């Protein structure tokens, strides 16, 4: 009886393992996606913060987390059921052993002491099997505690009341902005940006020119709220960036960083910034403007193509960079900041033409466009130029005034001929 019971218990364990094999694979895959999403989100904090994607990404991540918990629940349903069956079966076996032993004693085939010996031996034989089938109980307890904590914090989490402001228009005001770099620069300078002041109106296009370490990227991050100035202030429609509700200011800002990277999710999710209210038409229009729609539709799954670590190889670097540009344009933002698009779209052979067309079309929609570059980029599509040198403003004004009049006619002719080619920023700054 004991040997038959042990064989039956082992068979139930093997059967339970077979039942959970596919579920276990799916659960591990879901955990991998969740881990990759968390890792990539930490790496790409700057563009996520610039476009205020935190809340929508958190909602998307919460969906992944809940899906992971569902798979875990399915994974351990069979082991939990087997553990309950094992405990019940063991109690029934002990009663059966005592009953059969009593019958054998009455028949005079064994002594009364052998009943206790048989019961003890049966318990010892089945104990390891019980531990195997009941080992998931601690994990189940941990999950139950996690669910209780999640319910508690969801119910008692403090919420900040925000006032919905009028729709952003793209009017930018930078007033006496200075920023101390972190960590400090080794050349002894005190500020990475110092006393920067200018205004942009809806529909303006600004090219921020400067050499290496001129402070272009630092100024771009200030404009979208990734970093805060040490002194002075940046206002979006006369309102400080920190006072705008994220749900309202996020779609109004498009930010293309120097290095474009995507999150492990579908192409549609990346373009739509994980916002639940994003429509298919918005994602498709943005992809068309970034000249990547046809390339996406050539993929087997189209916009549903998953961009995991291994799966990103199905797309070229140029395609990934264009998808990052589409993410910037998806909600027709009131402000677009492209930090050195020649670098962020370096794998796109027609980068100048793409940036020029995007700038033209977005400015026609009264969007304010800011481009940083070491050389003039799409300058014919922009109406203002700001020249930085060592974190200070050297010139600011209309394109023709800053780049045309003070320079030789041959240089002005080159500038007007852009976006095909631009003159060297260092030459502009020195003249």
NUTOR-456950 format. One record per residue (C-alpha): residue number from 1; x, z, y. Coordinates in nm, 2 decimals, m for minus. Each point is the difference from the previous one (the first is absolute). Last residue first. Example, Ala and Ser with C-alpha at 12.3 -4.5 7.8 and 13.67 -1.06 7.14 Angstrom:
// NUTOR-456950
+-----+--------+--------+--------+
! num !     px !     pz !     py !
+-----+--------+--------+--------+
!   2 !   1.37 !   0.71 !  m0.11 !
!   1 !  m0.14 !   0.07 !  m0.34 !
+-----+--------+--------+--------+
This chain:
// NUTOR-456950
+-----+--------+--------+--------+
! num !     px !     pz !     py !
+-----+--------+--------+--------+
! 431 !   3.35 !  m3.78 !   8.59 !
! 430 !   0.10 !   0.27 !  m0.24 !
! 429 !  m0.34 !   0.07 !  m0.14 !
! 428 !  m0.09 !  m0.36 !  m0.06 !
! 427 !   0.33 !  m0.07 !  m0.17 !
! 426 !  m0.05 !   0.30 !  m0.23 !
! 425 !  m0.34 !  m0.12 !  m0.08 !
! 424 !   0.13 !  m0.33 !  m0.14 !
! 423 !  m0.22 !  m0.30 !   0.09 !
! 422 !  m0.30 !  m0.09 !  m0.21 !
! 421 !  m0.08 !  m0.28 !  m0.24 !
! 420 !  m0.31 !  m0.20 !  m0.11 !
! 419 !  m0.24 !   0.25 !   0.15 !
! 418 !   0.13 !  m0.09 !   0.26 !
! 417 !   0.05 !  m0.30 !   0.23 !
! 416 !  m0.08 !   0.21 !   0.32 !
! 415 !   0.29 !   0.23 !  m0.09 !
! 414 !   0.24 !  m0.29 !  m0.06 !
! 413 !  m0.09 !  m0.15 !   0.34 !
! 412 !   0.06 !   0.33 !   0.17 !
! 411 !   0.34 !   0.02 !  m0.15 !
! 410 !   0.09 !  m0.36 !   0.12 !
! 409 !  m0.14 !   0.08 !   0.35 !
! 408 !   0.24 !   0.29 !   0.05 !
! 407 !  m0.15 !   0.35 !   0.01 !
! 406 !  m0.16 !   0.21 !   0.26 !
! 405 !  m0.32 !  m0.22 !   0.02 !
! 404 !  m0.10 !  m0.05 !  m0.37 !
! 403 !   0.04 !   0.31 !  m0.22 !
! 402 !  m0.14 !   0.28 !   0.21 !
! 401 !  m0.22 !  m0.20 !   0.24 !
! 400 !  m0.12 !  m0.26 !  m0.25 !
! 399 !  m0.08 !   0.27 !  m0.26 !
! 398 !  m0.20 !   0.22 !   0.25 !
! 397 !   0.15 !   0.34 !   0.06 !
! 396 !   0.24 !   0.27 !  m0.12 !
! 395 !   0.38 !   0.01 !   0.04 !
! 394 !   0.28 !   0.25 !  m0.08 !
! 393 !  m0.21 !   0.27 !  m0.16 !
! 392 !   0.22 !   0.27 !  m0.16 !
! 391 !   0.06 !   0.09 !  m0.36 !
! 390 !   0.35 !  m0.13 !  m0.02 !
! 389 !  m0.11 !  m0.34 !   0.14 !
! 388 !  m0.37 !  m0.10 !  m0.01 !
! 387 !  m0.15 !  m0.32 !   0.14 !
! 386 !  m0.37 !  m0.02 !   0.04 !
! 385 !  m0.17 !  m0.34 !   0.00 !
! 384 !  m0.36 !  m0.10 !   0.09 !
! 383 !  m0.22 !  m0.31 !  m0.06 !
! 382 !   0.04 !  m0.06 !  m0.37 !
! 381 !  m0.08 !  m0.31 !  m0.20 !
! 380 !   0.30 !  m0.20 !   0.13 !
! 379 !   0.22 !   0.29 !  m0.10 !
! 378 !  m0.07 !  m0.04 !  m0.37 !
! 377 !   0.31 !   0.22 !  m0.05 !
! 376 !   0.27 !   0.05 !   0.26 !
! 375 !   0.31 !   0.13 !  m0.16 !
! 374 !   0.07 !   0.36 !  m0.10 !
! 373 !  m0.37 !   0.04 !  m0.07 !
! 372 !  m0.30 !   0.23 !   0.06 !
! 371 !  m0.34 !  m0.15 !   0.02 !
! 370 !  m0.30 !   0.16 !   0.17 !
! 369 !  m0.35 !  m0.17 !  m0.01 !
! 368 !  m0.30 !   0.13 !   0.19 !
! 367 !  m0.32 !  m0.15 !  m0.15 !
! 366 !  m0.24 !  m0.18 !   0.24 !
! 365 !  m0.12 !  m0.22 !  m0.29 !
! 364 !   0.20 !  m0.29 !   0.15 !
! 363 !   0.29 !   0.23 !  m0.02 !
! 362 !  m0.05 !   0.03 !  m0.37 !
! 361 !  m0.01 !  m0.38 !  m0.04 !
! 360 !   0.32 !  m0.06 !   0.20 !
! 359 !   0.20 !   0.28 !  m0.16 !
! 358 !  m0.10 !  m0.10 !  m0.35 !
! 357 !   0.09 !  m0.36 !   0.07 !
! 356 !   0.34 !   0.09 !   0.15 !
! 355 !   0.08 !   0.25 !  m0.28 !
! 354 !  m0.08 !  m0.25 !  m0.27 !
! 353 !   0.20 !  m0.28 !   0.18 !
! 352 !   0.30 !   0.22 !   0.04 !
! 351 !  m0.02 !   0.12 !  m0.36 !
! 350 !  m0.02 !  m0.35 !  m0.15 !
! 349 !   0.26 !   0.06 !  m0.28 !
! 348 !  m0.16 !   0.33 !  m0.09 !
! 347 !   0.27 !   0.22 !  m0.17 !
! 346 !   0.09 !   0.17 !   0.33 !
! 345 !  m0.36 !   0.11 !   0.07 !
! 344 !   0.10 !   0.37 !   0.09 !
! 343 !   0.33 !  m0.12 !   0.13 !
! 342 !  m0.12 !  m0.28 !   0.23 !
! 341 !  m0.30 !   0.22 !   0.07 !
! 340 !   0.22 !   0.25 !   0.19 !
! 339 !  m0.26 !   0.28 !   0.03 !
! 338 !  m0.33 !  m0.17 !   0.03 !
! 337 !  m0.25 !   0.22 !   0.20 !
! 336 !  m0.36 !  m0.11 !   0.01 !
! 335 !  m0.25 !   0.17 !   0.23 !
! 334 !  m0.38 !  m0.06 !   0.02 !
! 333 !  m0.01 !  m0.06 !  m0.38 !
! 332 !  m0.18 !  m0.29 !  m0.16 !
! 331 !  m0.08 !   0.21 !  m0.31 !
! 330 !   0.22 !  m0.18 !  m0.24 !
! 329 !   0.30 !  m0.09 !   0.22 !
! 328 !   0.26 !   0.25 !  m0.11 !
! 327 !  m0.10 !  m0.02 !  m0.36 !
! 326 !   0.03 !  m0.38 !   0.03 !
! 325 !   0.36 !   0.06 !   0.11 !
! 324 !   0.07 !   0.21 !  m0.30 !
! 323 !  m0.15 !  m0.28 !  m0.22 !
! 322 !   0.24 !  m0.24 !   0.18 !
! 321 !   0.29 !   0.22 !  m0.10 !
! 320 !  m0.11 !   0.02 !  m0.36 !
! 319 !  m0.03 !  m0.38 !  m0.01 !
! 318 !   0.35 !  m0.05 !   0.15 !
! 317 !   0.14 !   0.25 !  m0.25 !
! 316 !  m0.14 !  m0.21 !  m0.28 !
! 315 !  m0.30 !   0.12 !  m0.20 !
! 314 !  m0.03 !   0.04 !  m0.38 !
! 313 !   0.30 !   0.24 !   0.02 !
! 312 !  m0.23 !   0.25 !   0.17 !
! 311 !  m0.14 !   0.07 !  m0.35 !
! 310 !   0.29 !   0.22 !  m0.11 !
! 309 !  m0.04 !   0.25 !   0.28 !
! 308 !  m0.37 !  m0.04 !   0.02 !
! 307 !  m0.18 !  m0.26 !   0.22 !
! 306 !  m0.33 !  m0.06 !  m0.18 !
! 305 !  m0.16 !  m0.34 !   0.05 !
! 304 !  m0.36 !   0.05 !   0.10 !
! 303 !   0.05 !  m0.24 !   0.30 !
! 302 !   0.05 !  m0.29 !  m0.24 !
! 301 !   0.00 !   0.11 !  m0.36 !
! 300 !   0.18 !  m0.30 !  m0.15 !
! 299 !   0.20 !  m0.06 !   0.32 !
! 298 !  m0.05 !  m0.33 !   0.19 !
! 297 !  m0.26 !   0.18 !   0.22 !
! 296 !   0.28 !   0.22 !   0.14 !
! 295 !   0.21 !  m0.30 !   0.09 !
! 294 !  m0.29 !  m0.17 !   0.17 !
! 293 !  m0.07 !   0.31 !   0.21 !
! 292 !   0.36 !   0.06 !   0.11 !
! 291 !   0.02 !  m0.17 !   0.33 !
! 290 !  m0.02 !   0.33 !   0.21 !
! 289 !  m0.31 !  m0.13 !   0.17 !
! 288 !  m0.14 !  m0.09 !  m0.33 !
! 287 !   0.07 !   0.34 !  m0.14 !
! 286 !  m0.16 !   0.17 !   0.29 !
! 285 !  m0.31 !  m0.22 !  m0.04 !
! 284 !  m0.02 !   0.08 !  m0.37 !
! 283 !   0.03 !   0.38 !   0.05 !
! 282 !  m0.26 !   0.00 !   0.27 !
! 281 !  m0.24 !  m0.22 !  m0.20 !
! 280 !   0.03 !   0.23 !  m0.30 !
! 279 !  m0.12 !   0.29 !   0.20 !
! 278 !   0.18 !   0.32 !   0.09 !
! 277 !  m0.24 !   0.30 !   0.01 !
! 276 !   0.18 !   0.18 !  m0.29 !
! 275 !   0.33 !  m0.01 !   0.19 !
! 274 !   0.29 !  m0.03 !  m0.24 !
! 273 !   0.22 !  m0.17 !   0.27 !
! 272 !  m0.21 !  m0.31 !  m0.05 !
! 271 !   0.31 !  m0.21 !  m0.07 !
! 270 !   0.14 !   0.25 !  m0.25 !
! 269 !  m0.34 !   0.05 !  m0.17 !
! 268 !  m0.05 !  m0.37 !  m0.03 !
! 267 !   0.34 !  m0.06 !  m0.15 !
! 266 !  m0.07 !   0.26 !  m0.26 !
! 265 !   0.18 !   0.33 !  m0.01 !
! 264 !   0.36 !   0.13 !  m0.03 !
! 263 !   0.07 !   0.02 !   0.38 !
! 262 !   0.17 !  m0.28 !   0.20 !
! 261 !   0.33 !  m0.02 !   0.18 !
! 260 !   0.10 !  m0.18 !   0.32 !
! 259 !   0.33 !   0.09 !   0.15 !
! 258 !   0.02 !  m0.03 !   0.38 !
! 257 !  m0.35 !   0.14 !   0.04 !
! 256 !  m0.32 !  m0.20 !   0.07 !
! 255 !  m0.25 !   0.22 !   0.18 !
! 254 !  m0.36 !  m0.09 !   0.07 !
! 253 !  m0.20 !   0.25 !   0.21 !
! 252 !  m0.37 !   0.00 !   0.07 !
! 251 !  m0.09 !   0.06 !  m0.37 !
! 250 !   0.17 !   0.34 !   0.02 !
! 249 !  m0.13 !   0.10 !   0.34 !
! 248 !  m0.35 !   0.07 !  m0.11 !
! 247 !   0.04 !   0.17 !  m0.34 !
! 246 !   0.30 !   0.18 !   0.14 !
! 245 !  m0.19 !   0.16 !   0.28 !
! 244 !   0.19 !  m0.06 !   0.33 !
! 243 !   0.14 !   0.32 !   0.16 !
! 242 !   0.35 !  m0.04 !  m0.13 !
! 241 !   0.03 !  m0.35 !   0.15 !
! 240 !  m0.06 !   0.13 !   0.35 !
! 239 !  m0.29 !  m0.16 !   0.17 !
! 238 !   0.02 !  m0.24 !   0.30 !
! 237 !  m0.09 !  m0.29 !  m0.22 !
! 236 !   0.29 !   0.09 !  m0.23 !
! 235 !   0.23 !   0.23 !   0.18 !
! 234 !   0.37 !   0.07 !  m0.06 !
! 233 !   0.14 !   0.30 !   0.16 !
! 232 !   0.31 !   0.14 !   0.18 !
! 231 !   0.25 !   0.23 !  m0.16 !
! 230 !   0.14 !   0.04 !  m0.35 !
! 229 !  m0.22 !  m0.29 !  m0.11 !
! 228 !  m0.20 !   0.02 !  m0.32 !
! 227 !   0.07 !  m0.20 !  m0.32 !
! 226 !  m0.22 !  m0.22 !  m0.22 !
! 225 !  m0.25 !  m0.03 !   0.29 !
! 224 !  m0.03 !  m0.38 !   0.02 !
! 223 !   0.17 !  m0.04 !   0.33 !
! 222 !   0.26 !   0.27 !  m0.08 !
! 221 !   0.10 !  m0.18 !  m0.32 !
! 220 !   0.06 !  m0.32 !   0.20 !
! 219 !   0.21 !   0.19 !   0.25 !
! 218 !   0.23 !   0.14 !  m0.27 !
! 217 !   0.02 !  m0.35 !  m0.16 !
! 216 !   0.12 !  m0.15 !   0.33 !
! 215 !   0.24 !   0.28 !   0.09 !
! 214 !   0.31 !  m0.21 !   0.10 !
! 213 !   0.18 !   0.11 !  m0.32 !
! 212 !   0.09 !  m0.37 !  m0.07 !
! 211 !  m0.09 !  m0.23 !   0.28 !
! 210 !  m0.31 !  m0.02 !   0.21 !
! 209 !  m0.32 !  m0.19 !   0.06 !
! 208 !  m0.35 !   0.13 !   0.00 !
! 207 !  m0.24 !  m0.30 !   0.00 !
! 206 !  m0.34 !   0.08 !   0.15 !
! 205 !  m0.33 !  m0.19 !  m0.04 !
! 204 !  m0.29 !   0.11 !   0.22 !
! 203 !  m0.36 !  m0.06 !  m0.12 !
! 202 !  m0.12 !   0.35 !   0.09 !
! 201 !   0.22 !   0.14 !   0.28 !
! 200 !   0.36 !   0.13 !  m0.04 !
! 199 !   0.16 !   0.26 !   0.22 !
! 198 !   0.37 !   0.10 !   0.04 !
! 197 !   0.22 !   0.31 !   0.03 !
! 196 !   0.30 !   0.09 !  m0.21 !
! 195 !   0.20 !   0.29 !   0.15 !
! 194 !   0.26 !   0.04 !  m0.28 !
! 193 !  m0.01 !  m0.11 !  m0.36 !
! 192 !   0.26 !   0.09 !  m0.26 !
! 191 !   0.09 !   0.29 !   0.22 !
! 190 !   0.31 !   0.23 !   0.05 !
! 189 !   0.28 !  m0.24 !  m0.06 !
! 188 !   0.32 !   0.14 !  m0.15 !
! 187 !   0.08 !  m0.29 !  m0.22 !
! 186 !  m0.08 !   0.18 !  m0.32 !
! 185 !  m0.38 !  m0.02 !   0.03 !
! 184 !  m0.19 !   0.32 !  m0.05 !
! 183 !  m0.21 !   0.02 !  m0.32 !
! 182 !  m0.26 !  m0.04 !   0.13 !
! 181 !  m0.01 !  m0.20 !   0.32 !
! 180 !  m0.13 !   0.16 !   0.32 !
! 179 !  m0.28 !  m0.20 !   0.15 !
! 178 !  m0.09 !  m0.09 !   0.35 !
! 177 !  m0.33 !  m0.14 !   0.13 !
! 176 !  m0.05 !  m0.02 !   0.37 !
! 175 !  m0.36 !  m0.13 !  m0.04 !
! 174 !  m0.10 !  m0.26 !  m0.27 !
! 173 !  m0.35 !  m0.13 !   0.05 !
! 172 !  m0.16 !  m0.23 !  m0.25 !
! 171 !  m0.34 !  m0.17 !   0.04 !
! 170 !  m0.09 !  m0.13 !  m0.35 !
! 169 !  m0.39 !   0.01 !   0.03 !
! 168 !  m0.08 !   0.30 !  m0.22 !
! 167 !  m0.37 !   0.05 !  m0.07 !
! 166 !  m0.14 !   0.29 !   0.21 !
! 165 !   0.09 !   0.34 !  m0.13 !
! 164 !  m0.14 !   0.19 !  m0.30 !
! 163 !   0.06 !   0.37 !   0.06 !
! 162 !   0.18 !   0.18 !  m0.28 !
! 161 !  m0.10 !   0.32 !  m0.18 !
! 160 !   0.28 !   0.14 !  m0.21 !
! 159 !  m0.10 !   0.10 !  m0.36 !
! 158 !   0.12 !   0.31 !  m0.17 !
! 157 !   0.01 !  m0.02 !  m0.38 !
! 156 !  m0.25 !   0.25 !  m0.15 !
! 155 !  m0.21 !  m0.22 !  m0.23 !
! 154 !   0.27 !  m0.25 !  m0.10 !
! 153 !   0.25 !   0.29 !  m0.03 !
! 152 !  m0.23 !   0.18 !  m0.24 !
! 151 !  m0.10 !  m0.30 !  m0.20 !
! 150 !   0.37 !  m0.10 !  m0.04 !
! 149 !   0.09 !   0.35 !  m0.11 !
! 148 !  m0.28 !   0.01 !  m0.26 !
! 147 !   0.10 !  m0.35 !  m0.13 !
! 146 !   0.37 !   0.11 !  m0.03 !
! 145 !  m0.10 !   0.32 !  m0.19 !
! 144 !  m0.20 !  m0.21 !  m0.24 !
! 143 !   0.29 !  m0.23 !  m0.05 !
! 142 !   0.23 !   0.29 !  m0.07 !
! 141 !  m0.25 !   0.14 !  m0.26 !
! 140 !  m0.01 !  m0.34 !  m0.17 !
! 139 !   0.37 !   0.00 !  m0.02 !
! 138 !   0.00 !   0.35 !  m0.15 !
! 137 !  m0.26 !  m0.12 !  m0.25 !
! 136 !   0.19 !  m0.30 !  m0.11 !
! 135 !   0.20 !   0.18 !  m0.26 !
! 134 !  m0.30 !   0.08 !  m0.22 !
! 133 !   0.05 !  m0.29 !  m0.24 !
! 132 !   0.36 !   0.07 !  m0.05 !
! 131 !  m0.03 !   0.37 !   0.00 !
! 130 !  m0.28 !  m0.02 !  m0.26 !
! 129 !   0.22 !  m0.21 !  m0.22 !
! 128 !   0.28 !   0.25 !   0.03 !
! 127 !  m0.24 !   0.28 !  m0.11 !
! 126 !  m0.15 !  m0.18 !  m0.30 !
! 125 !   0.26 !   0.11 !  m0.25 !
! 124 !   0.03 !   0.35 !   0.12 !
! 123 !  m0.38 !   0.06 !   0.01 !
! 122 !  m0.03 !  m0.14 !  m0.36 !
! 121 !   0.27 !   0.23 !  m0.12 !
! 120 !  m0.17 !   0.30 !   0.15 !
! 119 !  m0.33 !  m0.09 !  m0.16 !
! 118 !   0.16 !  m0.06 !  m0.34 !
! 117 !   0.18 !   0.33 !   0.02 !
! 116 !  m0.32 !   0.18 !   0.09 !
! 115 !  m0.18 !  m0.15 !  m0.30 !
! 114 !   0.30 !   0.06 !  m0.22 !
! 113 !  m0.04 !   0.37 !   0.04 !
! 112 !  m0.34 !  m0.01 !  m0.18 !
! 111 !   0.16 !  m0.13 !  m0.32 !
! 110 !  m0.04 !  m0.35 !  m0.14 !
! 109 !  m0.19 !  m0.16 !  m0.29 !
! 108 !  m0.23 !   0.29 !  m0.07 !
! 107 !  m0.32 !  m0.20 !   0.06 !
! 106 !  m0.10 !   0.25 !   0.27 !
! 105 !   0.35 !  m0.04 !   0.15 !
! 104 !  m0.04 !  m0.38 !  m0.01 !
! 103 !  m0.33 !   0.02 !   0.18 !
! 102 !   0.14 !   0.24 !   0.27 !
! 101 !   0.29 !  m0.24 !   0.05 !
! 100 !  m0.24 !  m0.29 !   0.05 !
!  99 !  m0.19 !   0.19 !   0.26 !
!  98 !   0.31 !   0.13 !   0.18 !
!  97 !   0.15 !  m0.35 !   0.00 !
!  96 !  m0.33 !  m0.14 !   0.14 !
!  95 !  m0.01 !   0.25 !   0.28 !
!  94 !   0.36 !  m0.08 !   0.09 !
!  93 !  m0.08 !  m0.37 !  m0.01 !
!  92 !  m0.31 !   0.04 !   0.23 !
!  91 !   0.22 !   0.18 !   0.25 !
!  90 !   0.26 !  m0.27 !  m0.02 !
!  89 !  m0.26 !  m0.28 !   0.04 !
!  88 !  m0.13 !   0.16 !   0.32 !
!  87 !   0.34 !   0.02 !   0.15 !
!  86 !   0.09 !  m0.35 !  m0.11 !
!  85 !  m0.32 !  m0.14 !   0.14 !
!  84 !   0.06 !   0.16 !   0.34 !
!  83 !   0.35 !  m0.14 !   0.00 !
!  82 !  m0.13 !  m0.34 !  m0.11 !
!  81 !  m0.25 !  m0.01 !   0.29 !
!  80 !   0.28 !   0.09 !   0.24 !
!  79 !   0.23 !  m0.26 !  m0.15 !
!  78 !  m0.28 !  m0.27 !   0.03 !
!  77 !  m0.08 !   0.08 !   0.36 !
!  76 !   0.36 !   0.01 !   0.10 !
!  75 !   0.06 !  m0.36 !   0.09 !
!  74 !  m0.35 !  m0.05 !   0.15 !
!  73 !   0.06 !   0.29 !   0.24 !
!  72 !   0.35 !  m0.14 !   0.08 !
!  71 !  m0.16 !  m0.34 !   0.07 !
!  70 !  m0.25 !   0.16 !   0.23 !
!  69 !   0.27 !   0.20 !   0.18 !
!  68 !   0.20 !  m0.32 !   0.06 !
!  67 !  m0.31 !  m0.16 !   0.15 !
!  66 !  m0.05 !   0.29 !   0.22 !
!  65 !   0.36 !  m0.02 !   0.12 !
!  64 !  m0.03 !  m0.38 !   0.06 !
!  63 !  m0.31 !   0.06 !   0.21 !
!  62 !   0.18 !   0.27 !   0.19 !
!  61 !   0.28 !  m0.24 !   0.06 !
!  60 !  m0.25 !  m0.25 !   0.16 !
!  59 !  m0.14 !   0.28 !   0.21 !
!  58 !   0.35 !   0.11 !   0.10 !
!  57 !   0.09 !  m0.36 !   0.09 !
!  56 !  m0.31 !  m0.02 !   0.22 !
!  55 !   0.09 !   0.33 !   0.17 !
!  54 !   0.37 !  m0.08 !   0.05 !
!  53 !  m0.04 !  m0.37 !   0.11 !
!  52 !   0.05 !   0.07 !   0.37 !
!  51 !   0.16 !  m0.34 !   0.07 !
!  50 !   0.32 !   0.16 !   0.12 !
!  49 !  m0.01 !   0.29 !  m0.25 !
!  48 !  m0.01 !  m0.24 !  m0.30 !
!  47 !   0.26 !  m0.22 !   0.16 !
!  46 !   0.24 !   0.30 !   0.04 !
!  45 !  m0.08 !   0.19 !  m0.32 !
!  44 !   0.10 !  m0.28 !  m0.23 !
!  43 !   0.23 !   0.21 !  m0.23 !
!  42 !  m0.25 !   0.29 !  m0.05 !
!  41 !  m0.28 !  m0.25 !  m0.08 !
!  40 !   0.23 !  m0.18 !  m0.24 !
!  39 !   0.05 !   0.32 !  m0.20 !
!  38 !  m0.36 !   0.11 !   0.00 !
!  37 !  m0.12 !  m0.35 !  m0.11 !
!  36 !   0.27 !  m0.02 !  m0.27 !
!  35 !  m0.11 !   0.34 !  m0.14 !
!  34 !  m0.37 !  m0.10 !  m0.01 !
!  33 !   0.08 !  m0.34 !  m0.16 !
!  32 !   0.21 !   0.18 !  m0.26 !
!  31 !  m0.28 !   0.25 !  m0.06 !
!  30 !  m0.24 !  m0.28 !  m0.06 !
!  29 !   0.23 !  m0.16 !  m0.25 !
!  28 !   0.05 !   0.33 !  m0.18 !
!  27 !  m0.38 !   0.04 !  m0.03 !
!  26 !  m0.05 !  m0.36 !  m0.12 !
!  25 !   0.26 !   0.06 !  m0.28 !
!  24 !  m0.16 !   0.33 !  m0.09 !
!  23 !  m0.35 !  m0.15 !  m0.02 !
!  22 !   0.13 !  m0.27 !  m0.24 !
!  21 !   0.15 !   0.26 !  m0.23 !
!  20 !  m0.28 !   0.27 !   0.04 !
!  19 !  m0.20 !  m0.09 !  m0.31 !
!  18 !   0.31 !  m0.05 !  m0.21 !
!  17 !   0.12 !   0.34 !   0.10 !
!  16 !  m0.33 !   0.15 !  m0.09 !
!  15 !   0.01 !  m0.16 !  m0.35 !
!  14 !   0.35 !   0.13 !  m0.05 !
!  13 !  m0.11 !   0.35 !   0.09 !
!  12 !  m0.31 !  m0.03 !  m0.22 !
!  11 !   0.22 !  m0.11 !  m0.29 !
!  10 !   0.22 !   0.30 !   0.04 !
!   9 !  m0.31 !   0.23 !  m0.01 !
!   8 !  m0.12 !  m0.18 !  m0.32 !
!   7 !   0.34 !   0.04 !  m0.17 !
!   6 !   0.01 !   0.36 !   0.10 !
!   5 !  m0.35 !   0.06 !  m0.14 !
!   4 !   0.08 !  m0.18 !  m0.33 !
!   3 !   0.32 !   0.22 !  m0.03 !
!   2 !  m0.20 !   0.32 !   0.07 !
!   1 !  m0.28 !  m0.09 !  m0.24 !
+-----+--------+--------+--------+
